[in-house]
Amino acid sequence: MSNPSSPDRILIFDTTLRDGEQSPGATLNVEEKLIIARQLARLGVDIIEAGFPFASPGDFEAVQRIAQEVGTADGPTICGLARATKADIERAGEAIQPAVKGRIHTFIATSDIHMQYKLRKSRQEVLAIAPEMVAYAKTFTDDVEFSPEDAGRSDPEFLYQVLEAAIAAGATTVNIPDTVGYLTPAEFGDLIRGIQENVPNIDQAVISVHGHNDLGLAVANFLEAVKHGARQLECTINGIGERAGNAALEELVMALHVRRSFYNPFLGRPAESEDPLTNIDTRQIYKTSRLVSNLTGMFVQPNKAIVGANAFAHESGIHQDGVLKNKLTYEIMDAQSIGLTDNQIVLGKHSGRNAFRTRLQELGYDLDDQALNRAFLRFKELADKKKEITDWDIESIVNDETQQAPEHFYLDLVQVSCGDNSRPTATVIIRTPDGQELMDAAIGTGPVDAVYKAINRVVDIPNQLIEFSVQSVTAGIDALGEVTIRIRHEDRVFSGHAANTDIVVASAHAYLHALNRLYAALQGGKALHPQRDAAPVAASR
């Protein structure tokens, strides 16, 4: 590109695996992160922020393996987050090293409230640290991104100084975060315009934006920023992330896709141009949304824009009549454009292992032999219960088999007795981490409550059940039921997910999966949070 600050399209920077994973209960293991990273590559994102390598050995391993396996020559740039300290930057540089295209994203707060109460540093100190750490990151990779944390509440004149110094030190992207989701679209647009007009060397860097959705304005803020020169959008699948989440990738991409004629002129294109504004394969959006929802346990509400279950549903008779006559009467985009197609019967009970593997590959899944065998056994079990097996059924089975934490506790048996004139009773047999098989029983207010109480008698880890939801994968009385639960232990939330035609069995497995995550966390300790935990003093200071 002749002008690095004005790429000919909007770059999509996906932070699902970093900021998205900071959603309460959305913790992912290394294998789960790899599954999502591969799908993000198929989706066509330009940059994957794969994690915060300094946070924990697990985060470091995840970033490094994604760099090795997804960061290929034709794949996305792989990015690691680092606070503005040498230790963080060194760890990030080591983690991204295997990627053909690697990026270090370093940040330091620039708002007075953050500098005074979190960093306990003066403006002069921050103004010195930012370029020094950008220059240090530059010794590991040519691609360095700098973020002034809480830019939205920073003094503009000081912000301009920090950005100018960071770019002079080698930052090729400067990211402007609305860290607390405070700004309105007009204010965010003014902030980007002010940077364009007052940072002398801004033409040497791409302007990126990052924002949280505390006031429900993140997507609107980003679209306004595009109008004023932002060319990279930092977003997550389904909008997951801290507190109310981040700007949602699917909403941004489809807004730019559907309203191309409006946004084209801001990128110097003719309004009528049909060239896409992003590199995203929109047909992969729905599949990616479901994958992230299943692996994180973060349920997508039915009325969620683009990917919600009701996004293309029409209840009103007037709407239904209009859509039947011409879809454009009430639909501004085609459901097929995001990969949402009618469920077709793809396999049956007589289908073999090779046919099953081929269909999985067509759906974008590449499983090793062990995972394939587990998924195939689940498929055959389901085929004995259901006459019609759909792509959604298959995806649910595969996600269920590939997403789980290591099974420290394993459910060997669950049996329930219940009815309108009986007391719900559950019996469970659980294999413990030391190899024992323990059986216990309990009475509850309902079958699921009885199962959970029986499990708690065997797995004695204090927790509070804070969410329980059941979703049908497809229509029909024989549909798979997907159960997602969230439990709290002290200040941490853990999710569990399972699918089965018997929702009581699915509920039992989902609870064990959440308990296994909790148990693993108790064994491994707590990872650092990049924005809340105190940073070590830079080595040179």
C-alpha positions as CSV (number, residue, x, y, z in Angstrom):
1,M,0.0,0.0,0.0
2,S,1.4,3.4,-0.9
3,N,-0.2,5.1,2.1
4,P,-0.1,2.9,5.2
5,S,-2.8,4.9,6.9
6,S,-5.3,4.4,4.1
7,P,-5.7,0.7,3.2
8,D,-8.1,0.2,0.3
9,R,-10.6,-1.7,2.6
10,I,-11.5,-2.0,6.3
11,L,-9.2,-4.3,8.2
12,I,-11.0,-6.7,10.7
13,F,-9.1,-7.3,13.9
14,D,-10.7,-10.1,15.8
15,T,-10.2,-10.1,19.6
16,T,-12.6,-12.9,20.5
17,L,-9.7,-15.0,21.8
18,R,-8.4,-12.2,24.0
19,D,-11.0,-9.6,25.0
20,G,-13.9,-12.0,24.2
21,E,-12.4,-14.6,26.5
22,Q,-12.6,-12.1,29.4
23,S,-16.4,-12.5,29.4
24,P,-17.3,-14.0,32.8
25,G,-17.4,-17.8,32.3
26,A,-16.0,-17.8,28.7
27,T,-12.6,-19.3,29.6
28,L,-11.3,-21.5,26.7
29,N,-8.6,-24.1,26.7
30,V,-5.8,-24.3,24.1
31,E,-7.6,-26.8,21.8
32,E,-10.8,-24.7,21.9
33,K,-8.8,-21.6,21.0
34,L,-7.2,-23.4,18.1
35,I,-10.7,-24.5,16.8
36,I,-11.9,-21.0,16.9
37,A,-8.7,-19.6,15.4
38,R,-9.0,-21.9,12.4
39,Q,-12.6,-20.8,11.8
40,L,-11.6,-17.2,12.1
41,A,-9.1,-17.8,9.4
42,R,-11.8,-19.3,7.2
43,L,-14.0,-16.3,8.0
44,G,-11.3,-14.1,6.6
45,V,-10.3,-11.9,9.5
46,D,-7.1,-9.9,8.8
47,I,-5.7,-10.1,12.4
48,I,-6.4,-12.5,15.2
49,E,-5.5,-11.2,18.7
50,A,-4.8,-14.7,20.0
51,G,-4.3,-13.8,23.7
52,F,-2.2,-12.2,26.4
53,P,1.0,-14.4,26.5
54,F,2.3,-13.0,29.8
55,A,-0.9,-13.9,31.6
56,S,-0.3,-17.6,32.1
57,P,1.5,-20.6,30.6
58,G,-1.8,-21.6,29.0
59,D,-2.2,-18.3,27.3
60,F,1.3,-18.3,26.0
61,E,0.9,-21.9,24.6
62,A,-2.4,-20.9,22.9
63,V,-0.9,-17.9,21.2
64,Q,2.2,-19.8,20.1
65,R,0.3,-22.8,18.8
66,I,-2.1,-20.5,16.9
67,A,0.9,-18.7,15.4
68,Q,2.3,-22.1,14.3
69,E,-0.8,-23.6,12.9
70,V,-3.0,-20.7,11.8
71,G,-0.4,-18.0,11.1
72,T,0.6,-19.3,7.7
73,A,1.6,-17.3,4.6
74,D,-1.9,-17.1,3.4
75,G,-3.5,-16.8,6.8
76,P,-4.2,-13.9,9.1
77,T,-1.7,-11.9,11.1
78,I,-1.3,-13.3,14.7
79,C,-1.2,-10.8,17.4
80,G,-0.2,-11.0,21.1
81,L,-1.2,-8.4,23.7
82,A,1.4,-6.9,26.0
83,R,1.4,-4.2,28.6
84,A,4.0,-1.5,28.1
85,T,6.7,-3.5,30.0
86,K,9.7,-5.4,28.7
87,A,8.7,-8.7,30.3
88,D,5.3,-8.6,28.7
89,I,6.7,-7.6,25.3
90,E,9.4,-10.3,25.4
91,R,6.8,-13.0,26.2
92,A,4.5,-11.7,23.3
93,G,7.4,-11.6,20.9
94,E,8.4,-15.2,21.7
95,A,4.7,-16.4,21.4
96,I,4.1,-14.9,18.0
97,Q,7.5,-15.8,16.6
98,P,6.3,-18.9,14.6
99,A,3.7,-16.9,12.6
100,V,4.6,-15.7,9.1
101,K,2.9,-12.4,10.0
102,G,3.2,-11.6,13.7
103,R,2.1,-8.4,15.6
104,I,2.7,-7.2,19.1
105,H,0.0,-5.0,20.5
106,T,1.2,-2.9,23.5
107,F,-0.7,-0.4,25.5
108,I,-0.6,2.0,28.4
109,A,-3.3,4.2,29.9
110,T,-3.4,7.9,29.0
111,S,-6.5,9.1,30.9
112,D,-5.8,11.1,34.1
113,I,-8.0,8.8,36.2
114,H,-6.2,5.7,35.0
115,M,-2.7,7.3,35.3
116,Q,-3.4,8.6,38.8
117,Y,-5.2,5.6,40.4
118,K,-4.1,2.6,38.4
119,L,-0.6,3.3,37.0
120,R,0.4,5.9,39.7
121,K,2.4,7.6,37.0
122,S,2.6,11.2,35.7
123,R,1.9,12.3,32.2
124,Q,5.7,12.8,31.6
125,E,6.4,9.2,32.7
126,V,3.7,7.8,30.4
127,L,4.9,10.0,27.5
128,A,8.4,8.5,28.0
129,I,7.3,4.8,28.5
130,A,5.1,4.6,25.4
131,P,7.7,5.2,22.7
132,E,10.4,3.3,24.6
133,M,8.2,0.2,24.7
134,V,7.0,0.5,21.1
135,A,10.7,0.7,20.1
136,Y,11.4,-2.4,22.2
137,A,8.5,-4.3,20.6
138,K,10.0,-3.3,17.2
139,T,13.0,-5.4,18.0
140,F,10.8,-8.5,17.8
141,T,8.6,-7.6,14.8
142,D,8.1,-4.8,12.3
143,D,4.3,-4.9,13.0
144,V,3.6,-3.1,16.2
145,E,0.3,-1.7,17.4
146,F,0.0,0.8,20.2
147,S,-3.1,1.6,22.3
148,P,-3.5,4.5,24.7
149,E,-5.9,2.8,27.1
150,D,-9.1,4.8,28.0
151,A,-8.4,7.2,25.1
152,G,-12.1,8.2,25.1
153,R,-11.6,9.9,28.5
154,S,-8.1,11.2,27.8
155,D,-7.1,14.8,27.4
156,P,-7.0,15.2,23.6
157,E,-3.8,17.3,23.6
158,F,-2.0,14.8,25.7
159,L,-3.4,12.0,23.6
160,Y,-2.0,13.6,20.4
161,Q,1.5,13.8,22.0
162,V,1.5,10.2,23.0
163,L,0.3,9.0,19.6
164,E,2.9,11.1,17.8
165,A,5.7,9.7,20.0
166,A,4.5,6.1,19.5
167,I,4.4,6.4,15.7
168,A,7.8,8.1,15.7
169,A,9.1,5.1,17.6
170,G,7.7,2.7,15.0
171,A,4.1,1.9,15.7
172,T,2.4,1.0,12.4
173,T,-1.1,0.9,13.9
174,V,-2.5,3.2,16.6
175,N,-5.6,1.9,18.3
176,I,-8.1,4.3,19.9
177,P,-10.0,2.5,22.6
178,D,-13.3,3.5,24.2
179,T,-12.3,1.3,27.1
180,V,-15.4,1.9,29.3
181,G,-18.0,2.3,26.5
182,Y,-18.6,6.0,27.4
183,L,-18.6,7.9,24.1
184,T,-21.5,8.6,21.8
185,P,-21.0,8.3,18.0
186,A,-20.6,12.0,17.4
187,E,-18.0,12.2,20.2
188,F,-16.1,9.2,18.8
189,G,-16.1,10.6,15.3
190,D,-14.8,13.9,16.6
191,L,-12.0,12.1,18.5
192,I,-10.9,10.3,15.3
193,R,-11.1,13.5,13.3
194,G,-9.1,15.4,15.9
195,I,-6.3,12.7,15.7
196,Q,-6.3,13.0,11.9
197,E,-5.9,16.8,12.2
198,N,-3.5,17.1,15.1
199,V,-1.0,14.2,15.0
200,P,1.6,15.3,12.4
201,N,2.8,11.8,11.5
202,I,-0.6,10.0,11.5
203,D,-0.1,9.3,7.8
204,Q,2.5,6.7,8.8
205,A,0.0,4.5,10.8
206,V,-3.4,2.8,10.4
207,I,-6.0,4.2,12.8
208,S,-7.8,1.4,14.6
209,V,-10.7,1.6,17.0
210,H,-11.7,-0.6,20.0
211,G,-14.8,-0.1,22.0
212,H,-17.1,-1.6,24.6
213,N,-20.8,-1.8,24.5
214,D,-21.8,-0.5,27.9
215,L,-24.3,2.0,26.4
216,G,-25.1,-0.2,23.4
217,L,-23.3,2.2,21.1
218,A,-20.1,0.3,20.1
219,V,-21.1,-0.6,16.6
220,A,-22.5,2.8,15.9
221,N,-19.3,4.4,17.3
222,F,-17.2,2.3,15.0
223,L,-19.2,3.1,11.9
224,E,-18.9,6.8,12.7
225,A,-15.1,6.3,13.1
226,V,-14.9,4.8,9.6
227,K,-16.4,8.0,8.2
228,H,-13.5,10.0,9.8
229,G,-10.6,7.7,8.7
230,A,-10.5,4.6,11.0
231,R,-9.4,1.7,8.8
232,Q,-9.2,-1.1,11.3
233,L,-12.0,-2.3,13.5
234,E,-11.3,-4.4,16.7
235,C,-14.3,-6.6,17.4
236,T,-15.5,-10.0,18.6
237,I,-17.8,-12.7,17.4
238,N,-21.3,-12.2,18.9
239,G,-20.0,-9.1,20.6
240,I,-18.7,-11.0,23.6
241,G,-16.2,-9.4,26.0
242,E,-15.8,-7.5,29.2
243,R,-19.0,-6.4,30.9
244,A,-21.5,-5.6,28.1
245,G,-19.1,-6.9,25.5
246,N,-17.3,-5.5,22.5
247,A,-18.5,-4.2,19.1
248,A,-19.9,-7.3,17.3
249,L,-18.0,-8.4,14.2
250,E,-21.0,-9.7,12.4
251,E,-23.0,-6.5,12.9
252,L,-20.1,-4.3,11.6
253,V,-19.3,-6.5,8.6
254,M,-22.9,-6.8,7.5
255,A,-23.6,-3.1,8.0
256,L,-20.6,-2.3,5.7
257,H,-21.9,-5.0,3.3
258,V,-25.5,-4.0,3.1
259,R,-24.8,-0.2,3.1
260,R,-21.8,-0.3,0.7
261,S,-23.2,2.6,-1.3
262,F,-23.3,4.8,1.8
263,Y,-19.7,3.9,3.0
264,N,-18.0,3.6,-0.4
265,P,-17.3,7.4,-0.7
266,F,-15.5,7.5,2.7
267,L,-13.0,5.0,1.2
268,G,-12.6,7.0,-2.0
269,R,-14.8,4.6,-4.0
270,P,-17.7,5.3,-6.3
271,A,-21.0,4.9,-4.4
272,E,-22.2,2.3,-6.8
273,S,-19.1,0.1,-6.4
274,E,-19.9,-3.5,-5.6
275,D,-16.4,-4.4,-4.3
276,P,-16.5,-5.7,-0.7
277,L,-15.4,-3.3,2.0
278,T,-13.9,-6.1,4.1
279,N,-12.1,-9.4,3.4
280,I,-14.8,-11.3,5.4
281,D,-16.5,-14.3,3.8
282,T,-19.9,-13.5,5.1
283,R,-21.2,-17.0,4.4
284,Q,-19.0,-18.2,7.3
285,I,-20.6,-15.7,9.8
286,Y,-23.4,-17.9,11.2
287,K,-21.2,-21.0,11.5
288,T,-18.6,-18.9,13.4
289,S,-21.2,-17.5,15.7
290,R,-22.6,-20.9,16.7
291,L,-19.1,-22.3,17.2
292,V,-18.1,-19.4,19.5
293,S,-21.4,-19.6,21.4
294,N,-21.0,-23.4,21.9
295,L,-17.4,-23.3,23.0
296,T,-17.7,-20.3,25.3
297,G,-21.1,-21.2,26.7
298,M,-22.2,-17.6,25.9
299,F,-25.8,-17.9,24.7
300,V,-26.9,-15.7,21.7
301,Q,-30.2,-14.0,22.5
302,P,-33.0,-14.7,19.9
303,N,-33.3,-11.1,18.9
304,K,-29.6,-10.6,18.4
305,A,-28.9,-8.7,15.1
306,I,-27.6,-10.8,12.2
307,V,-27.1,-14.2,14.1
308,G,-30.0,-14.4,16.5
309,A,-32.6,-17.1,16.0
310,N,-35.3,-14.5,15.2
311,A,-33.1,-12.4,12.9
312,F,-34.8,-13.7,9.8
313,A,-38.1,-14.8,11.3
314,H,-41.4,-13.0,10.5
315,E,-44.3,-13.4,12.9
316,S,-46.6,-10.6,11.8
317,G,-49.1,-11.7,9.1
318,I,-48.5,-8.5,7.2
319,H,-44.7,-9.2,7.2
320,Q,-45.2,-12.8,6.2
321,D,-47.4,-11.9,3.3
322,G,-44.9,-9.3,2.0
323,V,-41.9,-11.6,2.3
324,L,-43.7,-14.4,0.4
325,K,-44.4,-11.9,-2.4
326,N,-41.0,-10.3,-2.4
327,K,-38.3,-10.8,0.3
328,L,-37.1,-7.2,-0.1
329,T,-40.3,-5.9,1.4
330,Y,-39.1,-6.7,4.9
331,E,-35.6,-8.2,4.5
332,I,-32.6,-6.0,3.8
333,M,-30.2,-9.0,3.5
334,D,-30.5,-12.7,2.5
335,A,-30.2,-15.3,5.2
336,Q,-28.0,-17.3,2.9
337,S,-25.5,-14.4,2.8
338,I,-24.4,-15.2,6.3
339,G,-24.4,-19.0,5.7
340,L,-27.9,-19.7,7.2
341,T,-29.5,-22.3,4.9
342,D,-32.3,-24.7,5.3
343,N,-31.4,-27.9,7.2
344,Q,-30.9,-30.7,4.7
345,I,-30.8,-34.4,5.5
346,V,-27.2,-35.2,5.0
347,L,-26.5,-38.6,6.6
348,G,-28.4,-41.5,8.1
349,K,-28.0,-44.5,10.3
350,H,-26.3,-46.5,7.5
351,S,-23.8,-43.9,6.7
352,G,-20.2,-45.0,7.2
353,R,-17.2,-43.4,8.9
354,N,-15.7,-42.1,5.7
355,A,-18.9,-40.4,4.6
356,F,-19.1,-38.8,8.1
357,R,-15.5,-37.6,7.9
358,T,-16.1,-36.1,4.4
359,R,-19.2,-34.3,5.6
360,L,-17.3,-32.9,8.5
361,Q,-14.6,-31.6,6.2
362,E,-17.2,-29.9,4.0
363,L,-18.5,-28.2,7.2
364,G,-15.0,-27.0,8.0
365,Y,-14.0,-29.5,10.7
366,D,-10.7,-31.3,10.5
367,L,-10.6,-33.8,13.5
368,D,-7.9,-36.1,14.5
369,D,-8.6,-39.8,14.6
370,Q,-9.5,-39.9,18.3
371,A,-11.9,-37.0,18.1
372,L,-13.4,-38.3,14.9
373,N,-14.1,-41.7,16.5
374,R,-15.8,-40.1,19.5
375,A,-17.9,-37.9,17.2
376,F,-18.8,-40.8,14.9
377,L,-20.0,-42.9,17.9
378,R,-22.2,-40.0,19.0
379,F,-23.5,-39.7,15.5
380,K,-24.4,-43.4,15.3
381,E,-26.2,-43.2,18.7
382,L,-28.2,-40.2,17.5
383,A,-29.0,-41.9,14.1
384,D,-30.6,-44.7,16.1
385,K,-32.9,-42.1,17.8
386,K,-33.6,-39.7,14.9
387,K,-34.7,-40.4,11.3
388,E,-33.3,-37.1,10.0
389,I,-29.8,-36.0,10.8
390,T,-29.0,-32.4,9.8
391,D,-25.9,-30.3,9.4
392,W,-26.8,-28.6,12.7
393,D,-27.1,-31.9,14.5
394,I,-23.6,-32.9,13.2
395,E,-22.1,-29.5,14.2
396,S,-23.6,-29.8,17.7
397,I,-22.2,-33.3,18.1
398,V,-18.7,-32.2,17.0
399,N,-18.7,-29.1,19.1
400,D,-19.8,-31.1,22.1
401,E,-17.0,-33.7,21.6
402,T,-14.2,-31.2,20.9
403,Q,-14.8,-28.4,23.2
404,Q,-14.6,-29.9,26.7
405,A,-12.1,-29.3,29.4
406,P,-10.0,-32.3,30.5
407,E,-12.3,-34.8,32.2
408,H,-11.0,-34.9,35.7
409,F,-14.5,-36.1,36.8
410,Y,-16.2,-38.5,34.4
411,L,-19.9,-39.3,34.4
412,D,-20.4,-43.1,34.0
413,L,-24.1,-43.2,34.8
414,V,-27.1,-40.9,35.4
415,Q,-30.5,-42.3,36.2
416,V,-33.6,-40.4,37.2
417,S,-37.0,-41.2,38.5
418,C,-39.7,-38.5,38.5
419,G,-43.4,-37.9,37.9
420,D,-46.3,-35.7,39.0
421,N,-46.9,-37.8,42.1
422,S,-43.4,-38.8,43.0
423,R,-40.3,-37.1,44.4
424,P,-37.7,-36.6,41.7
425,T,-34.7,-38.9,42.6
426,A,-31.4,-39.1,40.8
427,T,-28.6,-41.6,41.0
428,V,-25.1,-40.9,39.5
429,I,-21.9,-42.8,39.2
430,I,-18.8,-40.6,38.8
431,R,-15.2,-41.5,38.2
432,T,-13.0,-39.2,40.2
433,P,-9.5,-37.9,39.3
434,D,-7.8,-40.6,41.4
435,G,-9.6,-43.4,39.6
436,Q,-12.4,-44.2,42.1
437,E,-15.9,-44.8,41.0
438,L,-18.4,-43.3,43.4
439,M,-22.1,-43.7,43.4
440,D,-24.6,-41.4,45.2
441,A,-28.2,-40.4,45.0
442,A,-30.3,-37.3,45.9
443,I,-33.8,-36.0,45.9
444,G,-34.6,-32.6,44.3
445,T,-37.4,-30.3,43.3
446,G,-37.1,-31.6,39.7
447,P,-35.0,-34.1,37.8
448,V,-32.2,-31.7,37.0
449,D,-32.1,-30.4,40.5
450,A,-31.9,-34.0,41.8
451,V,-29.0,-34.8,39.4
452,Y,-27.0,-31.7,40.4
453,K,-27.5,-32.5,44.1
454,A,-26.3,-36.0,43.6
455,I,-23.3,-34.8,41.7
456,N,-22.5,-32.3,44.5
457,R,-22.4,-35.2,47.0
458,V,-19.6,-36.8,45.0
459,V,-17.8,-33.7,43.7
460,D,-17.4,-31.5,46.7
461,I,-16.4,-28.2,45.2
462,P,-18.5,-25.3,46.5
463,N,-20.2,-23.3,43.7
464,Q,-23.4,-21.4,42.9
465,L,-25.5,-22.2,39.8
466,I,-26.2,-18.8,38.2
467,E,-27.5,-19.7,34.8
468,F,-29.2,-22.7,33.2
469,S,-30.5,-22.6,29.6
470,V,-31.8,-25.2,27.2
471,Q,-32.0,-24.8,23.4
472,S,-33.3,-27.0,20.7
473,V,-30.8,-27.6,17.9
474,T,-33.5,-28.3,15.3
475,A,-37.3,-28.6,15.1
476,G,-39.1,-31.8,16.1
477,I,-39.8,-33.7,19.3
478,D,-36.6,-35.8,18.7
479,A,-34.4,-32.8,18.4
480,L,-31.0,-32.6,20.2
481,G,-31.2,-30.4,23.3
482,E,-28.2,-28.1,24.0
483,V,-27.8,-27.3,27.7
484,T,-25.6,-24.4,28.8
485,I,-24.9,-23.6,32.4
486,R,-22.7,-21.2,34.3
487,I,-21.5,-21.6,37.9
488,R,-19.7,-19.2,40.2
489,H,-16.9,-20.0,42.6
490,E,-15.7,-17.0,44.6
491,D,-15.3,-14.3,42.0
492,R,-14.9,-16.5,38.9
493,V,-17.5,-17.9,36.6
494,F,-17.2,-21.2,34.7
495,S,-19.4,-22.4,31.9
496,G,-20.4,-25.9,30.8
497,H,-22.1,-27.1,27.6
498,A,-23.5,-30.4,26.4
499,A,-26.0,-31.8,23.8
500,N,-28.2,-34.9,24.0
501,T,-31.7,-36.0,22.9
502,D,-32.3,-36.4,26.7
503,I,-32.0,-33.0,28.3
504,V,-31.5,-34.4,31.7
505,V,-28.5,-36.3,30.5
506,A,-27.3,-33.2,28.7
507,S,-27.8,-31.2,31.9
508,A,-25.7,-33.7,33.9
509,H,-22.8,-33.6,31.4
510,A,-22.9,-29.8,31.1
511,Y,-22.6,-29.5,34.9
512,L,-19.7,-31.9,35.0
513,H,-18.0,-29.9,32.2
514,A,-18.3,-26.7,34.3
515,L,-17.0,-28.5,37.4
516,N,-14.1,-29.8,35.4
517,R,-13.2,-26.3,34.3
518,L,-13.5,-25.1,37.9
519,Y,-11.3,-28.0,39.1
520,A,-8.7,-27.3,36.5
521,A,-8.6,-23.6,37.4
522,L,-8.2,-24.4,41.1
523,Q,-5.3,-26.7,40.2
524,G,-3.6,-24.2,37.9
525,G,-4.1,-20.9,39.7
526,K,-5.5,-17.6,38.3
527,A,-4.2,-16.0,35.1
528,L,-3.4,-12.2,35.0
529,H,-5.9,-9.8,33.6
530,P,-4.2,-7.4,31.2
531,Q,-6.0,-4.3,32.4
532,R,-6.7,-4.9,36.0
533,D,-3.6,-6.6,37.4
534,A,-0.6,-4.5,38.4
535,A,2.1,-4.5,35.8
536,P,5.7,-5.1,36.9
537,V,8.0,-2.1,36.5
538,A,9.7,-1.9,33.2
539,A,13.2,-3.4,33.3
540,S,14.9,-0.2,32.3
541,R,13.1,1.9,35.0
